[in-house]
Amino acid sequence: MPDPDEFAAYLLGLDANDLADNLKEEAFRRAAEGAEVVIRYAASVRQNALDAGFSIPTAERMALDFWDVASGLGEE
């Protein structure tokens, strides 16, 4: 863990635009990593449903339902 005073000096030395760009890039990277995990699990749900004998449309609906719940898109 960096020394708090050194880290504060580092942040103060940054251009505000650089800091904002770095934060945006980090947020985008983390969101992309999270989406990748959700996509993998949704694909797994689809495959498991097919393996269990569900039809392709049903398996795909199950995967989409998983995506909605896991990604938070299904929340109102």
C-alpha positions in Angstrom: 0.0 0.0 0.0 1.4 3.4 -1.0 2.2 6.0 1.6 -0.9 8.2 1.9 1.1 11.5 1.7 3.0 10.3 -1.3 -0.1 9.2 -3.0 -1.8 12.5 -2.3 1.1 14.4 -3.7 1.0 12.2 -6.8 -2.7 12.9 -7.3 -2.2 16.6 -6.8 0.6 16.6 -9.4 -1.7 15.1 -12.0 -3.6 17.1 -14.5 -7.3 16.9 -13.7 -8.0 15.7 -17.2 -5.4 12.9 -16.8 -7.0 11.8 -13.6 -10.5 11.8 -15.1 -9.2 9.9 -18.1 -7.5 7.3 -15.9 -10.6 6.8 -13.8 -12.8 6.4 -16.9 -10.4 3.9 -18.3 -10.3 1.9 -15.1 -14.1 2.0 -14.8 -14.4 0.8 -18.4 -11.9 -2.0 -17.8 -13.7 -3.3 -14.7 -17.1 -3.1 -16.4 -15.7 -5.1 -19.4 -14.3 -7.7 -17.0 -17.6 -8.0 -15.2 -19.5 -8.3 -18.5 -17.1 -11.1 -19.6 -17.8 -13.1 -16.5 -21.6 -12.7 -16.9 -21.4 -13.7 -20.6 -19.5 -16.9 -19.7 -22.0 -17.8 -17.0 -24.9 -17.1 -19.4 -23.3 -19.3 -22.0 -22.9 -22.0 -19.3 -26.6 -21.7 -18.4 -27.6 -22.1 -22.0 -25.4 -25.2 -22.4 -26.6 -26.8 -19.2 -30.2 -26.2 -20.3 -29.5 -27.9 -23.6 -27.7 -30.8 -21.9 -30.8 -31.2 -19.7 -33.0 -31.5 -22.7 -34.5 -28.1 -23.0 -35.2 -26.7 -26.5 -32.8 -24.2 -28.0 -35.3 -21.3 -27.7 -36.0 -22.2 -24.0 -32.2 -22.5 -23.3 -31.5 -19.2 -24.9 -34.4 -17.6 -22.9 -32.9 -19.0 -19.7 -29.5 -17.6 -20.6 -31.0 -14.2 -21.4 -33.0 -14.2 -18.1 -29.7 -15.0 -16.3 -28.0 -12.1 -18.1 -30.8 -9.7 -17.0 -30.6 -10.7 -13.4 -26.8 -11.0 -13.2 -26.1 -7.7 -15.0 -28.8 -5.8 -13.1 -30.6 -4.9 -16.4 -33.7 -6.7 -15.2 -34.1 -4.4 -12.2 -36.7 -1.7 -12.3 
